[in-house]
Amino acid sequence: MSWHLEGTYFENCNCDMVCPCSTSGLTAPADNERCGVAFAFHIDSGQVDGVEVGGLTVAIVADTPSVMGEGGWRVGVFMDEAATREQAEALGAVFSGQRGGPMGALAPLIGEMLGMEAAPIEYVNDGRLHRVRVGDAVHIEVEDFVSPLDPTGRGVRVSGIGFPADTLAAGRALAADINAFGLEWSNEGKNAFSAPFSWSA
């Protein structure tokens, strides 16, 4: 059986703009001794083994070593409480890496799963401003950066990344507060990326 997901995502971490982890394929050290990062993936359309999962959101929080490629990640996952049991199981298999694809490549880096919880997730993406709220545990709002020297107003893009998409819009967090799975931080003013994504396996 196969699966395919399309949607938009954004992330925020405690690196300064622009995060060296993502731009080096996880081989360069982060700006801090530990990396606190959160991802939000909203699925506009998709199916996993025939199970439709469009309209749902998955959020991931992680604490990692400075060089992310060394592994030892501590990871917690929030599943949209709007998902049925069948949808949650299907998305859980994809985002845990069990079904291959981009998350499958990251799975060996996870040293400790801190848990998976269902929660109300509010996801907003207006093209330049991106916001996610997961109950009382996660509140992140990021804005893509537009250089004052760029007459096109298109915004800063970083290409050749690979995960979760080849080209990411660079930005900064307007708000970024995490208190979940024993992890707690505030990354306001720090690095952000956003992009559409299309995954399949």
C-alpha positions in Angstrom: 0.0 0.0 0.0 1.1 3.6 -0.5 0.5 7.0 0.9 0.6 10.7 -0.2 0.3 13.9 1.7 0.2 17.5 0.5 0.0 20.6 2.7 2.0 23.4 4.4 4.4 23.3 7.3 6.4 25.7 9.4 8.9 25.3 12.2 10.7 27.4 14.8 13.9 26.7 16.7 16.2 28.5 19.1 18.8 29.2 16.4 19.3 32.7 15.1 18.3 33.4 11.5 19.2 31.3 9.4 19.4 27.9 11.2 22.7 26.1 10.3 21.2 22.7 11.1 18.7 22.7 8.2 21.0 24.4 5.8 23.8 21.8 6.4 21.8 18.6 6.3 22.0 18.4 10.1 25.8 18.3 10.1 26.7 21.8 11.4 26.2 22.6 15.0 23.2 24.7 16.1 23.7 28.2 17.6 23.1 26.8 21.1 24.2 23.7 23.1 20.8 22.1 22.7 18.3 22.7 19.9 14.6 23.2 20.9 12.5 22.9 17.8 8.8 22.6 17.0 7.2 21.6 13.6 3.5 22.0 12.5 2.3 20.1 9.5 -1.2 20.8 8.1 -2.4 18.3 5.5 -4.6 19.9 2.9 -5.1 16.6 1.1 -3.8 13.1 1.3 -4.4 9.5 2.0 -2.6 6.7 3.8 -3.6 3.2 2.5 -6.9 4.6 1.4 -7.6 6.5 4.6 -8.3 10.1 3.8 -6.5 12.5 6.1 -7.0 15.9 4.6 -7.8 18.8 6.9 -5.8 17.4 9.8 -2.7 18.8 11.6 0.3 17.1 13.3 2.7 19.0 15.6 6.1 17.8 16.8 8.4 19.1 19.5 11.9 18.0 19.9 15.0 18.6 22.1 18.2 17.6 20.3 22.0 17.8 20.6 23.7 20.8 18.9 24.7 18.6 15.9 21.3 17.1 15.1 22.8 14.4 12.8 24.4 12.7 15.8 20.9 11.5 17.0 19.7 11.3 20.5 16.6 13.4 19.8 13.8 13.6 22.4 10.5 13.9 20.6 6.9 14.4 21.4 4.0 14.3 19.0 0.6 16.0 19.0 -2.2 14.5 16.9 -5.2 16.6 15.9 -8.0 15.6 18.1 -10.3 15.9 15.1 -8.8 12.8 13.7 -10.7 9.5 13.9 -8.9 6.5 15.4 -8.2 5.2 11.9 -6.8 8.6 10.7 -4.7 9.0 13.9 -3.2 5.5 13.4 -2.5 6.2 9.7 -0.8 9.6 10.4 1.0 8.2 13.4 2.6 5.6 11.2 3.8 8.2 8.7 5.1 10.7 11.2 6.9 8.1 13.3 8.8 7.1 10.2 7.3 3.6 10.1 6.0 4.1 6.6 9.2 5.5 5.1 9.4 8.8 3.3 11.0 12.0 4.7 10.1 11.1 8.3 11.5 7.6 7.8 14.9 9.2 7.2 14.8 11.0 10.5 13.5 8.1 12.6 16.9 6.7 13.4 17.9 10.0 15.0 15.2 9.7 17.7 16.6 8.4 20.9 13.5 8.9 23.1 9.9 9.1 22.3 8.3 11.4 25.0 4.8 10.5 24.0 2.0 11.0 21.5 -1.2 12.9 22.6 -4.4 14.0 20.9 -5.1 17.7 21.3 -7.1 20.5 19.8 -4.9 22.1 17.1 -5.5 25.5 15.5 -3.4 26.0 12.4 -3.4 29.3 10.4 -1.4 30.0 7.2 -2.1 33.2 5.3 1.0 32.8 3.0 3.4 34.9 5.0 2.1 34.6 8.6 1.9 31.1 10.1 0.4 30.2 13.5 -0.3 27.1 15.5 -1.9 26.6 18.9 -2.0 23.2 20.5 -4.2 23.4 23.6 -2.2 25.1 26.3 1.0 23.4 25.4 2.2 25.1 22.2 1.7 28.6 20.8 3.9 29.6 17.9 3.5 32.4 15.4 6.1 33.1 12.7 6.4 35.5 9.8 8.4 35.0 6.6 11.2 37.6 6.3 11.1 40.1 3.4 14.4 41.9 2.9 14.0 45.7 2.7 16.6 45.5 -0.2 14.4 43.1 -2.2 12.2 45.1 -4.6 10.1 42.1 -5.5 8.8 41.6 -1.9 9.0 37.9 -2.5 10.8 37.1 0.7 14.0 35.3 1.5 14.2 31.7 0.2 16.7 29.0 1.0 17.0 26.2 -1.6 18.6 22.8 -1.7 17.4 21.8 1.8 15.6 18.5 1.1 13.6 18.2 4.3 10.7 18.8 4.6 10.8 20.5 1.2 13.6 21.6 -1.2 13.0 25.3 -0.8 12.0 27.0 2.5 11.0 30.5 3.3 13.1 32.0 6.0 11.5 33.9 8.8 11.4 34.8 12.5 9.1 33.9 15.4 6.8 36.6 16.7 5.8 34.2 19.5 7.0 30.8 20.4 6.2 29.2 23.7 6.4 25.4 24.4 5.4 23.6 27.6 4.9 19.9 26.6 6.2 16.4 27.3 8.5 17.8 29.9 10.0 20.3 27.5 9.7 24.0 28.1 11.1 27.0 26.2 10.4 30.4 24.6 11.9 31.0 21.1 10.5 34.4 20.3 12.6 36.3 17.8 14.4 33.1 16.7 14.6 31.2 13.5 11.6 30.0 11.5 11.1 28.2 8.2 7.9 27.6 6.2 7.0 25.8 2.9 4.4 23.8 1.1 5.3 20.1 1.2 4.4 17.1 -0.9 5.4 13.6 0.4 4.7 10.1 -0.8 6.0 6.6 -0.3 
